[in-house]
């Protein structure tokens, strides 16, 4: 038996922060779903498993129903079943979508937050239990595993499917626990909710397939569905098949050895060209555009020219398959933070803040600064992305990077003014 594992399709969405020169159809989640269907047919799959957030949000129903229905009809023509669970974005939409589809073609498991099992048997005698749980509402603060009471079957392997958050114990999006997943009975677990792909292997593997189409710069690396085989009652490890037309990358450059502006320009440009060449060597057939974020760090005598040089370089850059989405300047002048932190000056105050942030030695005032800045960044994100359904809340990690970048820019300016 061969399965295609995927989730977080978010039908109705498209990849963001990509130049207008890239065809919009290439960026749509619906187009990625068509490629998944093509892959399932090409791989001679038996089942396609969808781990929630198939539709992006309630008002995207009509955008989702057409592509989903057409894709499932194509799968059915090749004898391929589709099994799904609902996530926090489509907890109310997916049951409505499921009711529009023949039940022998599309199975939605775990309605109303109740664990449910379906058993699929092939003509060759291979059988598989699939246990699934669906979101009953937009938020669920207790672990779905608390109510998982389906008996294990020693004769038939089981795949568990649930949309939830494995990385936050207090998450409002169905918090999960790795040790409980791996000891609960299923041979493998297909999860949804986190858009970054991750496979955790062990006695039973746990897979976040990630969004098959990369949607924003936070979803870095290759994206696509995973293929897993069931043979003689055992699963193989899932293997990813990249199908995303967009790849988001992040790279860093140490400018510590750069001493003049011309060298600064050439160093950044060479890094961008090297990333483009590397992507071409690794590219899959569907990739049409790469979005790159650069982090510049190190102590350099030309730190005050970094922002201007980087902006000009990006403005002049004309490469069809790669763009620089953002450059984060974390450089500093050739100074000692510790020495400046010991001075009673504005530069000294900034240096003290930077040392706390970089060394994770956070005082109460700095902790309050992080909290208030996180709130402001979240409000700004929600304002700039009005109508976008994905969570736009800033994390402490994002806030600390923002404060470090802003602090280093300010310190560079203060040191420059002092030395003039």
C-alpha positions as a printed NumPy array, in Angstrom:
array([[  0.   ,   0.   ,   0.   ],
       [  1.333,   3.435,  -0.913],
       [  0.215,   6.643,   0.799],
       [  0.67 ,  10.342,  -0.005],
       [  0.908,  12.367,   3.217],
       [  0.235,  16.091,   3.162],
       [ -1.771,  18.837,   4.857],
       [ -2.095,  22.587,   5.389],
       [ -3.046,  23.137,   1.751],
       [ -4.838,  26.393,   2.618],
       [ -6.764,  26.429,  -0.645],
       [ -7.444,  30.083,  -1.423],
       [ -3.973,  31.319,  -0.437],
       [ -0.898,  32.135,  -2.513],
       [  2.817,  32.567,  -1.849],
       [  3.599,  36.062,  -0.555],
       [  6.384,  38.611,  -1.076],
       [  7.093,  37.368,  -4.601],
       [  7.603,  39.814,  -7.529],
       [  4.662,  40.525,  -9.818],
       [  6.71 ,  39.18 , -12.719],
       [  6.094,  35.659, -11.421],
       [  2.792,  34.284, -12.735],
       [  0.1  ,  34.315, -10.049],
       [ -1.208,  30.903, -11.064],
       [  2.195,  29.443, -10.171],
       [  1.816,  30.71 ,  -6.619],
       [ -1.674,  29.454,  -5.767],
       [ -2.348,  26.688,  -3.256],
       [ -4.886,  25.267,  -5.7  ],
       [ -2.135,  24.723,  -8.262],
       [ -0.059,  22.895,  -5.627],
       [ -3.06 ,  20.621,  -4.931],
       [ -3.198,  19.755,  -8.637],
       [  0.488,  18.79 ,  -8.503],
       [ -0.188,  16.583,  -5.461],
       [ -2.931,  14.808,  -7.388],
       [ -0.548,  14.354, -10.323],
       [  2.079,  12.906,  -7.971],
       [ -0.403,  10.48 ,  -6.406],
       [ -1.394,   9.203,  -9.84 ],
       [  2.208,   8.984, -11.036],
       [  3.248,   7.149,  -7.842],
       [  0.343,   4.696,  -8.204],
       [ -0.792,   5.618,  -4.677],
       [ -3.69 ,   3.968,  -2.881],
       [ -4.542,   6.713,  -0.37 ],
       [ -4.029,  10.477,  -0.09 ],
       [ -4.029,  11.653,   3.56 ],
       [ -4.776,  15.319,   4.373],
       [ -3.987,  16.53 ,   7.9  ],
       [ -6.236,  19.596,   8.149],
       [ -6.424,  23.232,   7.079],
       [ -7.341,  22.135,   3.572],
       [ -9.431,  25.291,   3.138],
       [ -7.899,  28.542,   4.302],
       [-10.902,  29.989,   6.122],
       [-14.697,  30.085,   6.104],
       [-15.101,  32.706,   3.397],
       [-12.804,  30.706,   1.131],
       [-15.37 ,  27.904,   0.751],
       [-16.081,  28.581,  -2.882],
       [-12.387,  28.909,  -3.693],
       [-11.738,  25.54 ,  -2.038],
       [-14.654,  23.411,  -3.199],
       [-13.891,  23.565,  -6.929],
       [-10.211,  22.516,  -6.869],
       [-10.759,  19.992,  -4.056],
       [-13.729,  18.336,  -5.745],
       [-12.008,  18.183,  -9.134],
       [ -8.832,  16.732,  -7.595],
       [-10.705,  14.056,  -5.66 ],
       [-12.642,  13.099,  -8.781],
       [ -9.339,  12.631, -10.63 ],
       [ -7.961,  10.532,  -7.761],
       [-11.118,   8.408,  -7.712],
       [-10.77 ,   7.661, -11.433],
       [ -7.468,   5.98 , -10.556],
       [ -8.883,   4.134,  -7.56 ],
       [ -7.217,   6.437,  -5.003],
       [ -9.059,   7.145,  -1.73 ],
       [ -8.756,  10.458,   0.156],
       [ -8.854,  10.563,   3.975],
       [ -8.749,  13.827,   5.931],
       [ -9.1  ,  15.484,   9.317],
       [-10.116,  19.099,   9.933],
       [ -7.808,  21.745,  11.384],
       [ -8.377,  25.018,  13.202],
       [ -8.843,  26.981,   9.959],
       [-11.375,  24.641,   8.343],
       [-13.105,  23.075,  11.378],
       [-16.471,  24.261,  10.043],
       [-15.686,  24.415,   6.317],
       [-14.241,  20.931,   5.793],
       [-17.325,  19.05 ,   7.062],
       [-19.388,  21.139,   4.627],
       [-16.927,  20.33 ,   1.847],
       [-17.003,  16.638,   2.797],
       [-20.789,  16.595,   2.544],
       [-20.461,  17.681,  -1.089],
       [-18.326,  14.634,  -1.956],
       [-19.163,  10.905,  -2.246],
       [-18.307,   9.164,   1.034],
       [-16.61 ,   6.261,  -0.736],
       [-14.2  ,   8.733,  -2.356],
       [-13.555,  11.143,   0.526],
       [-13.554,  10.285,   4.235],
       [-13.487,  12.967,   6.935],
       [-12.493,  11.461,  10.286],
       [-13.136,  12.666,  13.819],
       [-16.007,  15.102,  13.438],
       [-16.922,  17.078,  16.583],
       [-13.561,  16.267,  18.173],
       [-14.223,  12.531,  18.548],
       [-11.621,   9.983,  17.529],
       [-12.745,   7.813,  14.656],
       [-11.23 ,   4.879,  12.765],
       [-11.548,   3.781,   9.175],
       [-10.04 ,   0.558,   7.866],
       [ -8.894,   0.357,   4.275],
       [ -8.338,  -3.024,   2.666],
       [ -6.78 ,  -3.656,  -0.727],
       [ -7.404,  -6.573,  -3.052],
       [ -3.873,  -7.818,  -2.354],
       [ -4.838,  -8.393,   1.28 ],
       [ -2.943,  -5.378,   2.699],
       [ -4.975,  -3.486,   5.313],
       [ -4.527,  -0.252,   7.244],
       [ -6.352,   1.413,  10.13 ],
       [ -6.427,   5.203,  10.068],
       [ -7.373,   6.901,  13.337],
       [ -8.314,  10.569,  13.035],
       [ -9.44 ,  13.528,  15.155],
       [-10.801,  16.837,  13.81 ],
       [-11.046,  20.286,  15.38 ],
       [-14.593,  20.893,  16.692],
       [-13.952,  24.652,  17.006],
       [-11.364,  27.262,  16.062],
       [ -9.427,  26.739,  19.291],
       [ -8.854,  23.68 ,  21.462],
       [ -6.718,  24.121,  24.567],
       [ -6.609,  20.482,  25.751],
       [ -4.667,  17.675,  24.137],
       [ -6.706,  15.499,  21.738],
       [ -4.645,  12.572,  23.055],
       [ -6.561,  12.787,  26.327],
       [ -9.559,  11.238,  24.58 ],
       [ -7.696,   8.834,  22.278],
       [ -9.114,   5.474,  23.363],
       [ -9.308,   3.425,  20.143],
       [ -7.98 ,  -0.069,  20.778],
       [ -4.83 ,  -1.109,  18.978],
       [ -5.117,  -3.943,  16.494],
       [ -2.126,  -6.328,  16.611],
       [ -2.965,  -7.642,  13.147],
       [ -3.417,  -4.334,  11.286],
       [ -0.974,  -1.371,  11.356],
       [ -2.386,   2.032,  12.278],
       [ -1.731,   5.561,  11.028],
       [ -2.78 ,   8.378,  13.375],
       [ -3.932,  11.71 ,  11.949],
       [ -4.397,  14.855,  14.015],
       [ -3.99 ,  18.597,  13.512],
       [ -2.24 ,  20.13 ,  16.505],
       [  0.745,  21.868,  18.066],
       [  3.606,  19.626,  19.141],
       [  5.878,  22.463,  20.246],
       [  3.789,  24.526,  22.709],
       [  2.352,  22.83 ,  25.778],
       [ -0.062,  25.73 ,  26.388],
       [ -1.054,  26.172,  22.741],
       [ -4.714,  27.004,  21.999],
       [ -4.397,  24.813,  18.903],
       [ -4.661,  21.27 ,  20.265],
       [ -1.374,  20.807,  22.173],
       [  0.299,  17.45 ,  21.57 ],
       [  3.072,  15.565,  23.381],
       [  5.733,  13.625,  21.469],
       [  6.184,  10.863,  24.053],
       [  2.439,  10.219,  24.157],
       [  2.22 ,  10.09 ,  20.362],
       [  5.068,   7.599,  20.085],
       [  3.713,   5.352,  22.836],
       [  0.019,   5.425,  21.944],
       [ -0.099,   2.576,  19.423],
       [ -0.036,   3.893,  15.824],
       [  3.011,   2.972,  13.751],
       [  3.141,   6.485,  12.345],
       [  1.551,   9.876,  12.981],
       [  0.599,  12.472,  10.369],
       [  0.219,  15.898,  11.954],
       [ -0.93 ,  19.278,  10.687],
       [ -0.689,  22.94 ,  11.772],
       [  3.06 ,  23.645,  11.513],
       [  4.008,  24.749,   7.996],
       [  7.698,  23.882,   8.276],
       [  8.236,  20.197,   7.327],
       [  9.714,  17.974,  10.035],
       [ 10.077,  14.214,  10.361],
       [ 10.781,  12.802,  13.811],
       [ 11.779,   9.15 ,  13.632],
       [ 11.657,   6.675,  16.461],
       [  9.809,   3.497,  17.359],
       [  6.906,   5.212,  15.602],
       [  7.601,   8.177,  13.333],
       [  5.881,  11.541,  13.65 ],
       [  5.578,  13.765,  10.585],
       [  4.673,  17.381,  10.043],
       [  4.47 ,  17.362,   6.23 ],
       [  4.426,  21.157,   6.142],
       [  2.501,  23.234,   3.646],
       [  3.035,  21.768,   0.15 ],
       [  3.317,  25.295,  -1.269],
       [  5.627,  27.622,   0.691],
       [  3.613,  30.745,   1.578],
       [  5.964,  33.177,   3.333],
       [  9.632,  33.755,   4.314],
       [  9.124,  31.907,   7.591],
       [  8.503,  28.674,   5.659],
       [ 12.038,  28.049,   4.458],
       [ 13.492,  25.17 ,   2.463],
       [ 11.811,  22.598,   0.201],
       [  8.064,  21.957,   0.513],
       [  5.915,  19.156,  -0.825],
       [  3.969,  15.995,   0.073],
       [  5.58 ,  12.845,   1.472],
       [  5.341,   9.296,   0.172],
       [  5.291,   6.293,   2.51 ],
       [  4.893,   2.586,   1.736],
       [  3.195,  -0.071,   3.843],
       [  4.595,  -3.53 ,   3.189],
       [  4.138,  -6.707,   5.211],
       [  2.539,  -4.714,   8.002],
       [  5.373,  -2.164,   8.34 ],
       [  5.728,   1.446,   7.212],
       [  8.785,   2.768,   5.431],
       [ 10.074,   6.177,   6.535],
       [  8.232,   8.943,   4.647],
       [ 10.153,  10.608,   1.789],
       [  9.454,  14.19 ,   0.73 ],
       [  8.726,  15.093,  -2.91 ],
       [  9.23 ,  18.877,  -3.36 ],
       [  6.538,  20.48 ,  -5.508],
       [  6.497,  24.09 ,  -4.279],
       [  7.104,  26.636,  -7.028],
       [  8.659,  28.975,  -4.462],
       [ 11.524,  28.432,  -2.085],
       [ 12.331,  30.806,   0.765],
       [ 15.916,  30.831,   1.966],
       [ 17.925,  32.524,   4.689],
       [ 21.678,  32.965,   4.542],
       [ 24.252,  34.854,   6.596],
       [ 27.467,  36.708,   5.784],
       [ 30.268,  37.473,   8.238],
       [ 31.664,  40.904,   7.311],
       [ 34.354,  40.963,  10.004],
       [ 37.186,  40.89 ,   7.458],
       [ 35.676,  43.546,   5.145],
       [ 37.49 ,  46.856,   5.362],
       [ 36.313,  49.034,   2.447],
       [ 33.026,  49.807,   0.686],
       [ 33.897,  48.214,  -2.661],
       [ 34.775,  44.967,  -0.886],
       [ 31.522,  45.241,   1.057],
       [ 29.513,  45.431,  -2.173],
       [ 31.324,  42.557,  -3.854],
       [ 31.09 ,  40.305,  -0.775],
       [ 27.289,  40.645,  -0.557],
       [ 26.853,  40.244,  -4.327],
       [ 29.022,  37.109,  -4.443],
       [ 26.922,  35.54 ,  -1.698],
       [ 23.682,  36.199,  -3.595],
       [ 25.124,  34.762,  -6.83 ],
       [ 26.441,  31.706,  -4.962],
       [ 22.981,  31.054,  -3.476],
       [ 21.395,  31.346,  -6.921],
       [ 23.872,  28.85 ,  -8.395],
       [ 23.343,  26.425,  -5.514],
       [ 19.569,  26.563,  -5.933],
       [ 19.869,  25.834,  -9.64 ],
       [ 21.956,  22.749,  -8.887],
       [ 19.398,  21.443,  -6.376],
       [ 16.237,  22.712,  -8.052],
       [ 13.263,  20.459,  -8.62 ],
       [ 11.296,  20.76 , -11.88 ],
       [  8.526,  22.893, -10.33 ],
       [ 10.661,  25.645,  -8.775],
       [ 10.188,  29.005, -10.498],
       [ 11.407,  31.531,  -7.922],
       [ 13.633,  31.8  ,  -4.843],
       [ 13.222,  34.493,  -2.193],
       [ 16.359,  35.146,  -0.141],
       [ 16.834,  36.824,   3.222],
       [ 20.356,  37.817,   4.188],
       [ 21.716,  38.344,   7.679],
       [ 24.893,  40.428,   7.848],
       [ 26.951,  40.174,  11.03 ],
       [ 30.416,  40.817,  12.422],
       [ 32.491,  43.781,  13.611],
       [ 33.685,  45.86 ,  10.675],
       [ 35.099,  49.34 ,  10.132],
       [ 32.553,  49.951,   7.356],
       [ 29.452,  49.075,   9.415],
       [ 27.957,  52.539,   8.924],
       [ 27.881,  51.963,   5.15 ],
       [ 26.252,  48.529,   5.265],
       [ 22.596,  49.618,   5.071],
       [ 23.147,  52.034,   2.202],
       [ 25.299,  49.571,   0.241],
       [ 22.848,  46.721,   0.735],
       [ 19.849,  48.828,  -0.308],
       [ 21.579,  50.016,  -3.47 ],
       [ 22.718,  46.524,  -4.38 ],
       [ 19.22 ,  45.081,  -4.003],
       [ 17.73 ,  47.953,  -6.035],
       [ 20.211,  47.328,  -8.873],
       [ 19.95 ,  43.528,  -8.759],
       [ 18.237,  42.023, -11.803],
       [ 18.134,  38.224, -11.565],
       [ 15.006,  36.545, -12.978],
       [ 14.848,  33.546, -10.641],
       [ 15.938,  35.014,  -7.305],
       [ 15.109,  38.148,  -5.325],
       [ 16.424,  39.451,  -2.02 ],
       [ 13.339,  39.911,   0.129],
       [ 15.127,  41.436,   3.105],
       [ 18.572,  42.21 ,   4.472],
       [ 18.984,  42.164,   8.262],
       [ 21.992,  44.201,   9.33 ],
       [ 23.463,  42.86 ,  12.578],
       [ 26.944,  44.324,  12.082],
       [ 28.745,  46.586,  14.539],
       [ 31.745,  48.896,  14.321],
       [ 35.099,  47.435,  15.326],
       [ 34.43 ,  48.056,  19.033],
       [ 34.069,  46.082,  22.251],
       [ 30.505,  45.927,  23.514],
       [ 31.763,  45.176,  26.993],
       [ 33.906,  48.332,  27.054],
       [ 31.073,  50.539,  25.823],
       [ 28.668,  48.943,  28.293],
       [ 30.906,  50.196,  31.088],
       [ 30.494,  53.841,  30.029],
       [ 27.843,  56.262,  31.257],
       [ 26.548,  57.297,  27.847],
       [ 23.772,  56.67 ,  25.349],
       [ 26.061,  54.252,  23.492],
       [ 26.785,  52.513,  26.787],
       [ 23.075,  52.037,  27.503],
       [ 22.515,  50.493,  24.052],
       [ 25.581,  48.251,  24.505],
       [ 24.211,  46.981,  27.833],
       [ 20.871,  46.168,  26.202],
       [ 22.568,  44.302,  23.353],
       [ 24.666,  42.219,  25.739],
       [ 21.557,  41.167,  27.67 ],
       [ 19.707,  40.22 ,  24.474],
       [ 22.624,  38.332,  22.93 ],
       [ 23.571,  36.492,  26.12 ],
       [ 19.953,  35.757,  27.102],
       [ 20.636,  37.441,  30.434],
       [ 17.323,  39.29 ,  30.582],
       [ 16.575,  41.771,  33.379],
       [ 13.02 ,  42.693,  34.356],
       [ 13.036,  46.041,  32.431],
       [ 14.333,  44.32 ,  29.287],
       [ 11.743,  41.558,  29.698],
       [  9.044,  44.233,  29.794],
       [ 10.585,  45.847,  26.673],
       [ 10.38 ,  42.507,  24.833],
       [  6.75 ,  42.031,  25.903],
       [  5.602,  45.503,  24.846],
       [  7.547,  45.349,  21.569],
       [  6.041,  41.938,  20.762],
       [  2.558,  43.409,  21.213],
       [  3.373,  46.376,  18.96 ],
       [  4.872,  44.174,  16.24 ],
       [  1.818,  41.9  ,  16.348],
       [ -0.531,  44.874,  15.988],
       [  1.547,  46.162,  13.093],
       [  1.497,  42.746,  11.389],
       [ -2.269,  42.46 ,  11.766],
       [ -2.706,  45.955,  10.348],
       [ -0.428,  45.327,   7.366],
       [ -1.968,  41.907,   6.659],
       [ -5.633,  42.721,   7.202],
       [ -7.797,  39.89 ,   5.918],
       [ -5.005,  37.306,   5.868],
       [ -6.131,  34.313,   7.885],
       [ -2.779,  32.971,   9.053],
       [ -1.551,  33.93 ,  12.5  ],
       [  0.485,  37.111,  12.384],
       [  1.51 ,  37.169,  16.044],
       [  5.121,  38.099,  16.671],
       [  7.132,  35.659,  18.763],
       [  9.702,  36.564,  21.44 ],
       [ 12.388,  35.216,  19.1  ],
       [ 11.295,  37.572,  16.315],
       [ 11.122,  40.48 ,  18.746],
       [ 14.608,  39.868,  20.129],
       [ 16.068,  39.755,  16.611],
       [ 14.238,  43.006,  15.818],
       [ 15.582,  44.673,  18.977],
       [ 19.135,  43.461,  18.32 ],
       [ 19.031,  44.715,  14.728],
       [ 17.584,  48.091,  15.775],
       [ 20.003,  48.369,  18.697],
       [ 23.027,  47.664,  16.541],
       [ 21.878,  50.214,  13.957],
       [ 21.516,  52.817,  16.71 ],
       [ 24.875,  51.951,  18.286],
       [ 26.589,  52.178,  14.899],
       [ 25.13 ,  55.667,  14.447],
       [ 26.131,  56.784,  17.943],
       [ 29.701,  55.51 ,  17.545],
       [ 29.953,  57.133,  14.12 ],
       [ 28.837,  60.503,  15.535],
       [ 31.317,  60.202,  18.389],
       [ 34.227,  59.488,  16.039],
       [ 33.451,  62.327,  13.61 ]])
